[in-house]
Amino acid sequence: MSLILRNLAIALPAALISNGYLMIDGNRIAAIGAGNPPQTLIAQSLGATLQYPHIVDASHKLAIPGLINAHTHLEQTFMRGYSAGRSLLDWLHGYIWKLQAAMSLDDIRLACTLGMVEALRGGATTILQHFKLPYTHEHSDAVLQTAERLGVRLVLARGWADQGVNAESPASILADLERLFSQWHNGAGGRISIANGPLAPWRCSADTLQRTTGLARRHDAVTHCHMNETQAEVAMTVAAQAGQRPVEWFASLGLLGKDFHAVHGVWLSERERELLAQHGTTVTHCPAANMILASGMAPVPGLLAQGVNVALATDGPASNDGQDMIEMMRLAAYLGRVSTLDEQAMPPRQVLDMATAGGARALQRTDIGRLEAGAKADLVLLDMNAAHIQPAGNLLSALVYNACGSDVDTVFVNGRILMADKQVKVVDEDALLDECRERAAHLARRAGIPLD
């Protein structure tokens, strides 16, 4: 398939084309430029076997790289509305763990389908799913099969804990990780990959952390863990590890590196920040969840100034209630300025970088998170012709401060159109919503959660 988009604005890695063209050939971006597409490109497009119209007028559209949602729990679409007014630990013990334990395979498939559809509508083309339900092989496979079917790009971080609630044996954790790497890693034409997903420092033993991280490194995969989310969690690690804070403990175990993601990173000491920068570790910023659960404000501007890579994420729908990555950019910009009281903090270009290239760096990929010739054709077109956006003095500012998920018009993943004209093309969305409403109510009753 060869397709040319013309008359659109394009967000390049370091510049903005106000009116230009972009050509997709197969699953790659073939060419980008300002002004009209050259006649040689048009001839190339006309000569191709076409799946849909070869030249598209994209007036009033802004092309951005597909956003990378660097941390979520898609199964939690069936758990919305329980986070308000509760602390993290109360929320986990009283609601989330009960609901997760009651989920059937059909619940998982439906909830994750809904989550992926919502993610597409929020501009995400790559999703890092930290999956907390490894009760059977089928539970993990159901998520991966859903991503394979819908066409999204998915990293499944296989969640595990060998201590506390729902603890697994180290042998079963390692065996299932090895199975997932063997059966799924770099599958679906490279759209699906596996990661090591320890849930939190206070729920994991040193030996299993080292063994699973070593396994992931042998498969060139990343390790992804909730870190320093609340003061209470930090205190539990300090008490258990002879005064070492979480990042200090992980550094002593040899876990930190460019392949490690510290999710949240709200309560970091200066020494921990230095260690993250020294080891090239990514901090995954979840602004909405940190506000809703009153966890605090991650020191993102300071981390960026120290050279720490920061990726952006929604977190799960139970602790955010939404999967809109456009909204996450705005919240990250707001929090960055408030946390520093610096009007120069978090300019739009930096925020967009966290949501795109920052996520790609976290995944150690150079072929997504940017619009340039040769990159994967993962991109989003936003309809900027809207009353809440126009007139736009600066399109990148309008993207971060004005746009929202409902402005996402078209989504390409690996060159395939998954959403066009604001309609998802890979699932019957109305039927999905009807089924999800019914199943979520059944789930709450099974888990003993009162419905208001």
KERO-408766 format. One record per residue (C-alpha): x, z, y; residue in three letters. Coordinates in steps of 0.001 Angstrom, whole numbers, plus 524288, in hexadecimal, padded with zeros to 5 digits. Layout:
<sites>
c1 c3 c2 code
X Z Y ALA
...
</sites>
This chain:
<sites>
c1 c3 c2 code
80000 80000 80000 MET
804CA 7FC77 80D96 SER
7FDEB 80199 819A8 LEU
80107 80129 8282D ILE
7FB55 80AFF 831BA LEU
7FC39 80682 83FD0 ARG
7F8D9 80B90 84D6B ASN
7FB3F 819BE 849BC LEU
80396 824D8 84ECD ALA
80E1D 82967 84558 ILE
8151E 8367E 844A4 ALA
82310 83361 8408C LEU
82CD9 83E2B 83D07 PRO
83255 83EDE 84ADB ALA
8299C 83637 85331 ALA
81BC0 83187 85553 LEU
817C1 8234D 8555F ILE
80BCC 8224E 85E20 SER
807B5 81509 858C5 ASN
80D9E 80F2F 84CB4 GLY
80C3F 80AE2 83EA3 TYR
80EEF 81061 83122 LEU
80FB5 808B4 82488 MET
80D40 80E6B 816FB ILE
81230 8070C 80B26 ASP
80EEB 80D4A 7FE18 GLY
811B2 81BCF 7FEF3 ASN
81B8E 81ABC 80A15 ARG
81BBE 818B4 818B0 ILE
821CC 80B3C 81A51 ALA
82306 80A47 82911 ALA
81FCC 8115B 835C7 ILE
82154 80CBC 843A5 GLY
81C3B 80C3E 85170 ALA
81322 8019C 85650 GLY
80D57 7F71E 84D93 ASN
811E8 7F4F6 83F91 PRO
81B5B 7E980 83E38 PRO
815D9 7DCF6 838AF GLN
81ED8 7DE40 82CDC THR
8181D 7EB05 82920 LEU
80ABB 7E517 82B0C ILE
80E69 7D9AE 8224C ALA
81369 7E325 81803 GLN
806A3 7EAA2 81871 SER
7FE6F 7DE59 817C0 LEU
805BC 7DA0C 80BA5 GLY
8037C 7E6AC 8042A ALA
7F92A 7E9A3 7FA09 THR
7F058 7F222 80234 LEU
7E8A8 7FE2B 7FE60 GLN
7E202 7FF2A 80BBC TYR
7E345 7F84C 818F2 PRO
7F182 7F4E3 81B77 HIS
7F1C5 7F717 82A3C ILE
7EA28 80275 83003 VAL
7E7D6 80535 83E5E ASP
7EA9B 813BA 83FEA ALA
7E7B0 814FB 84E6E SER
7E65A 82317 8532A HIS
7ECB7 827FD 846A9 LYS
7F8EA 83062 845B2 LEU
80136 82F10 8396B ALA
8085E 83B4C 83521 ILE
80FA6 83E72 8289D PRO
806FF 8442F 81E28 GLY
806CF 852C7 82098 LEU
80D12 85B97 81669 ILE
80547 867CA 8136A ASN
810B5 86FF0 80EB3 ALA
808FC 87B2F 808B2 HIS
7FB0C 87CCF 80403 THR
7F2BC 8818C 7F8A2 HIS
7E898 876D8 7F6B8 LEU
7E085 87E69 7ECCA GLU
7DCF0 887A4 7F7E7 GLN
7D32C 87DFF 7FD99 THR
7C984 885EF 7F56F PHE
7CE19 89276 7FC20 MET
7CBA6 88FD5 80A6A ARG
7C695 89A4F 81386 GLY
7CC3B 8A69B 80D40 TYR
7D84B 8A88E 815CC SER
7D275 8ACA3 822DF ALA
7D41F 8BB08 825D6 GLY
7DCD0 8BDC1 81A15 ARG
7EB4B 8C02E 8185A SER
7F319 8B7CA 80EF7 LEU
7F3C0 8C1BB 803E7 LEU
7E563 8C5C6 80503 ASP
7E182 8B77B 8050B TRP
7E9AD 8B4AF 7F8E4 LEU
7E52F 8C07A 7F0F9 HIS
7D6DA 8C054 7F4DF GLY
7D3D0 8B1E2 7F4CF TYR
7DE06 8A78B 7F1E3 ILE
7E37C 8AC89 7E515 TRP
7D5AD 8AEF5 7DFE9 LYS
7D132 8A14F 7E38B LEU
7DD5F 89AD3 7DE1D GLN
7DBFC 8A1FA 7D129 ALA
7CE0E 89CE7 7CFBD ALA
7D0FF 88E77 7D254 MET
7CE04 884DE 7C769 SER
7D4D2 877CE 7C584 LEU
7C92D 870D6 7CBA2 ASP
7C9FE 87A16 7D746 ASP
7D866 8769B 7D8DB ILE
7D5ED 86800 7D85C ARG
7CADC 8688B 7E228 LEU
7D172 87216 7EB70 ALA
7DE1B 86A5C 7EB96 CYS
7D6FD 85D6C 7ED41 THR
7D019 86331 7F908 LEU
7DCF6 8688B 7FE35 GLY
7E3B1 85B65 7FD13 MET
7D877 85470 803D2 VAL
7D8DA 85E79 80ECA GLU
7E798 85CE0 80FBF ALA
7E636 84E2D 8115D LEU
7DC2F 85042 81C0F ARG
7E5F1 8593D 822D3 GLY
7F0AD 84EF3 82294 GLY
7F8A8 853EA 816FC ALA
7FE66 84A03 80D90 THR
8078E 85396 80696 THR
802D3 860D3 801C5 ILE
80B01 86BDF 7FC50 LEU
801A7 8731D 7F377 GLN
8066D 880D3 7F022 HIS
7FE02 8827D 7E41F PHE
7FACC 89077 7E082 LYS
7F2F1 88E33 7D40E LEU
7FC7C 88B4E 7C90A PRO
7F39B 89169 7BEC0 TYR
7F3FC 88547 7B62C THR
7FB0F 87855 7B659 HIS
7EE06 871F5 7B90A GLU
7EC5B 87921 7C5FB HIS
7F8CB 8734F 7CBAC SER
7F646 8660E 7C596 ASP
7E8B1 86595 7CBBA ALA
7EEC1 8665A 7D956 VAL
7F8E1 85C03 7D63D LEU
7EEDF 852F0 7D012 GLN
7E66E 85421 7DC3F THR
7F1C3 8502B 7E502 ALA
7F517 844FE 7DBDD GLU
7E703 8402F 7DC7C ARG
7E507 8417B 7EB36 LEU
7F21A 83B9D 7EF18 GLY
7F793 846A5 7F771 VAL
805E1 84AA3 7F737 ARG
806B2 85829 7F0F8 LEU
8111A 8623F 7EE2E VAL
80C0C 86C9F 7E4D0 LEU
813AD 87946 7E614 ALA
81093 8802A 7D959 ARG
80D57 88DF1 7DDD0 GLY
811CE 89977 7D5C2 TRP
813D0 8A81B 7D5DD ALA
81A0A 8B016 7CB19 ASP
81652 8BD19 7D13F GLN
80962 8C2F6 7D5B7 GLY
7FBD4 8BCD2 7D502 VAL
7FAAD 8B153 7CB88 ASN
80914 8B23E 7C7FC ALA
80E5B 8A85A 7BE2E GLU
819DB 8A990 7B51F SER
8266A 8A2FF 7B9C2 PRO
82687 89AC5 7AD59 ALA
818F0 89528 7AFF7 SER
81C3B 89277 7BE40 ILE
828A8 88B0F 7BAD7 LEU
8222C 8839E 7AFCA ALA
81706 87EE7 7B844 ASP
82014 87B30 7C36D LEU
8284F 8733B 7B9F8 GLU
81BFD 86CB4 7B4B4 ARG
8176E 8692F 7C26B LEU
824A8 863A8 7C630 PHE
82524 85BA3 7B9B8 SER
81740 8566F 7BA7F GLN
8146E 8553A 7C901 TRP
8207F 855B2 7D1BA HIS
821FE 84902 7D97E ASN
815A5 843D9 7D31E GLY
80B10 83A8C 7D810 ALA
81534 83170 7DDD6 GLY
81C27 83CAA 7E48F GLY
80FEA 84260 7EAD5 ARG
80FC8 84EC1 7E298 ILE
81A82 858C0 7E113 SER
81C3A 866B0 7DC4B ILE
82247 87296 7E2E1 ALA
8258D 88086 7DF1A ASN
81BA0 889A9 7E582 GLY
81EB0 89845 7E4B1 PRO
8135A 89EDD 7EB86 LEU
81A26 8A98C 7F35F ALA
826A3 8B1AC 7F283 PRO
81F77 8BE1B 7EEEC TRP
81902 8B785 7E33D ARG
8251E 8B135 7DD47 CYS
830ED 8B630 7D5BE SER
83EBA 8B246 7D976 ALA
841A6 8AC49 7CC2B ASP
83597 8A390 7CBE8 THR
837CC 89F75 7DA05 LEU
84589 89B07 7D6AC GLN
841B6 8944A 7CA12 ARG
83634 88CC8 7CFE1 THR
83E15 888CC 7DBDF THR
848F2 88401 7D30B GLY
83F16 87C2D 7CB36 LEU
83990 8761B 7D7A8 ALA
84727 8727C 7DC5E ARG
84A1A 86BA7 7CF94 ARG
83E40 86316 7D24F HIS
841CA 86108 7E0CB ASP
83594 86890 7E47B ALA
832C3 872CB 7EED8 VAL
82F2E 88131 7EE0D THR
823D6 885DC 7F65A HIS
82077 8943D 7F8C4 CYS
8186D 89CB2 801FB HIS
8225C 8A472 809FA MET
82183 8AEE3 81490 ASN
81319 8AC61 81710 GLU
80F65 8BA54 81AAD THR
81693 8C6D4 81E00 GLN
81081 8CD7A 8121F ALA
81633 8C340 808F4 GLU
8239E 8C453 80F24 VAL
8231A 8D317 80D72 ALA
81FFE 8D19E 7FEED MET
82C13 8C933 7FCD6 THR
834AE 8D250 804D7 VAL
83022 8DDE1 7FC95 ALA
83245 8D6B9 7EFB9 ALA
83F64 8D068 7F317 GLN
84752 8DBC7 7F872 ALA
844F9 8D86F 806A2 GLY
84665 8C9A8 805BC GLN
83C57 8C1AE 80D09 ARG
83645 8B5ED 805DF PRO
83F17 8AB42 80B54 VAL
84B10 8B3DC 8097C GLU
84767 8B66F 7FB51 TRP
844EA 8A809 7F88A PHE
851E8 8A471 7FED9 ALA
858E4 8AE33 7F60F SER
85293 8A7A9 7EA45 LEU
85757 89A28 7EE4D GLY
8498E 894E9 7F080 LEU
84A96 8902B 7FE83 LEU
84E3A 88226 801A1 GLY
848C8 87562 806AC LYS
84016 8754E 7FAA7 ASP
839A7 88262 7FDF9 PHE
82D3E 88464 80615 HIS
82A7C 8919D 80C43 ALA
81BDC 890CF 80EA3 VAL
816D6 8980B 81AB0 HIS
82363 89EC1 81F56 GLY
81BEC 8A735 82907 VAL
823B0 8B3EC 82848 TRP
831E2 8AFAF 827F9 LEU
83D54 8B804 82C4D SER
84846 8B1CB 8340C GLU
850E6 8B26E 827F6 ARG
84685 8AB8A 81FEA GLU
84559 8A0CC 82A16 ARG
8540B 89EFE 829AC GLU
853A9 89DDB 81AE5 LEU
848D6 893B9 81B51 LEU
85088 88B83 82506 ALA
85D42 88D40 81D7D GLN
8574F 88879 810BC HIS
84F1B 87D63 8166B GLY
84293 883A9 81193 THR
8353F 87EEF 81661 THR
82B40 8881A 81C53 VAL
81D57 8835F 81A32 THR
814D6 88707 825D1 HIS
80662 88A06 8235D CYS
80117 88D44 830FC PRO
7F28F 88E28 82DFC ALA
7F3E8 896DB 82209 ALA
7FD47 89FF1 8290B ASN
7F377 8A1B0 83400 MET
7E751 8A316 82B7E ILE
7EDA1 8AD73 822D6 LEU
7F42A 8B3E0 82EA4 ALA
80163 8B274 8280C SER
8088B 8AF9E 834BB GLY
80F82 8A455 83B7A MET
81ADF 89D94 834D4 ALA
826A4 89C2D 83E09 PRO
82649 88D69 83D27 VAL
82CCB 889C3 84A27 PRO
83800 892F1 8472E GLY
8397A 88DB9 83965 LEU
839F5 87FC1 83E55 LEU
84406 88399 84890 ALA
84C69 88955 83DAB GLN
84BB7 87C9B 83618 GLY
84204 88104 82BB9 VAL
8395D 87621 82695 ASN
82AFA 8796C 828BE VAL
81FDF 872A1 82193 ALA
81186 87423 8250E LEU
8062C 877BE 81C2D ALA
7F7FB 87BC5 81BEC THR
7F926 885E0 810FA ASP
7ED7F 886D8 807D2 GLY
7DF5E 8854C 80C30 PRO
7DCE6 89399 808F9 ALA
7E687 89811 81369 SER
7E46C 88D28 81D26 ASN
7D6FE 887D7 8198B ASP
7DBB4 87A17 81C77 GLY
7E5C6 86FBF 818DD GLN
7E6BE 868BE 825F2 ASP
7F51E 865F9 82896 MET
7F1E1 86072 835FE ILE
7EC86 86DC8 8399C GLU
7F8C5 87455 83406 MET
80132 86CB7 83D91 MET
7F94C 871CA 84900 ARG
7F989 87FCE 8440A LEU
80836 87F12 841AE ALA
80A37 87A4D 84F8F ALA
801CE 8852F 85524 TYR
8084B 88FEE 84D1E LEU
815DE 88AED 8503E GLY
81365 88BF9 85EB6 ARG
80C87 89924 85E03 VAL
816D6 89F3C 8552E SER
821A8 89BD8 85EDD THR
81A03 89B8A 86BAF LEU
821E9 88F3D 86E21 ASP
81AAF 883A5 873CD GLU
8253E 87ABB 86E32 GLN
82378 87F6E 8603C ALA
81E28 876A2 85589 MET
81CF2 86966 85C40 PRO
813E8 85FB0 85563 PRO
81F0C 857CF 84F72 ARG
8248B 86420 84901 GLN
8173C 867ED 843A8 VAL
814FE 85A65 83DDE LEU
82285 85B01 837CE ASP
81F1B 867D0 830D3 MET
812D2 86198 82B3C ALA
819D7 85559 8268F THR
828A7 854A0 825B6 ALA
829BF 8636E 82454 GLY
82168 862DF 81825 GLY
82928 85745 81305 ALA
835F8 85E9A 814FC ARG
83042 86A3B 80DB6 ALA
82D35 8613B 80241 LEU
83AA3 85AE7 80378 GLN
834AB 84D9A 805C1 ARG
838A7 8432D 80F65 THR
82E2E 83924 80C12 ASP
82257 8407F 81189 ILE
81F76 847D4 81E25 GLY
823B6 83CC1 82727 ARG
81F47 82F45 82B45 LEU
82A78 825C4 82989 GLU
82D50 8197E 821D6 ALA
8300D 81CCC 813AF GLY
828AF 829B4 81388 ALA
81D23 82BF7 80A9C LYS
8106E 8270C 81072 ALA
80AC0 834AA 81260 ASP
80468 83448 81FB8 LEU
7F882 83847 82757 VAL
7F117 83114 831F2 LEU
7E9F6 839A5 83BB5 LEU
7DEE4 834AB 84423 ASP
7E34A 838BA 851B6 MET
7D7A7 8326D 8587B ASN
7CFCC 83EF0 859D6 ALA
7CA2E 846F4 864F7 ALA
7D24E 852F0 8613F HIS
7DEE7 84AD9 861CA ILE
7DDA5 8408A 86C57 GLN
7E33B 83E20 87605 PRO
7EFFF 841FF 86F9A ALA
7FBA9 84334 87896 GLY
804B0 84560 86CFC ASN
800A3 8415A 85F4F LEU
80919 84B44 85823 LEU
803A3 8563E 8607D SER
7F5FE 85105 85DEF ALA
7F8E3 850F0 84F52 LEU
7FD19 85F32 84F2E VAL
7F3FF 864FD 8596F TYR
7E7D3 85C76 858D4 ASN
7E657 855C3 84BB3 ALA
7DFED 85BC7 83FC2 CYS
7DD68 85835 831B4 GLY
7D110 850BF 834FC SER
7D990 846F5 83C6C ASP
7E0AD 842DA 83000 VAL
7DBF5 83500 82D9B ASP
7E491 82F27 822F6 THR
7EDD8 83526 81902 VAL
7F7D7 82DB4 810F1 PHE
7FF48 833E1 805B3 VAL
8099B 82BB5 7FEF3 ASN
803A8 81FB8 8055E GLY
7F605 8224E 8001F ARG
7EA98 824D5 80946 ILE
7E432 8319F 80565 LEU
7DBEC 832C4 811B8 MET
7D757 82855 81B44 ALA
7CDD3 82844 826A8 ASP
7CD02 83718 824E1 LYS
7C79F 83593 81720 GLN
7CEC3 83A80 80B12 VAL
7CFB6 82F3D 8017B LYS
7D3E4 83618 7F4FD VAL
7C852 83F0C 7F233 VAL
7B9B3 8401A 7F4C2 ASP
7BADB 84AB6 7FF0C GLU
7AC53 84E01 80033 ASP
7AAF2 84FF6 7F18B ALA
7B769 857F9 7F154 LEU
7B25E 8612C 7FBE4 LEU
7A57D 86349 7F4CA ASP
7AC6B 866BE 7E830 GLU
7B662 86F8B 7EED9 CYS
7AC00 87790 7F5D9 ARG
7A547 87A87 7E8FC GLU
7B1BA 87D80 7E16C ARG
7B77F 88661 7EBEF ALA
7AB2A 88EC4 7EBEC ALA
7ABFA 88FF7 7DD0D HIS
7BA50 893CB 7DE20 LEU
7B786 89EB4 7E7C9 ALA
7ACF0 8A43F 7DEF1 ARG
7B5E4 8A3D5 7D306 ARG
7C096 8AAD5 7DAA3 ALA
7B746 8B547 7DFAC GLY
7B908 8B139 7EDEB ILE
7ACE3 8B3A0 7F641 PRO
7A784 8A7A8 7FD41 LEU
7A324 8AA54 80B42 ASP
</sites>
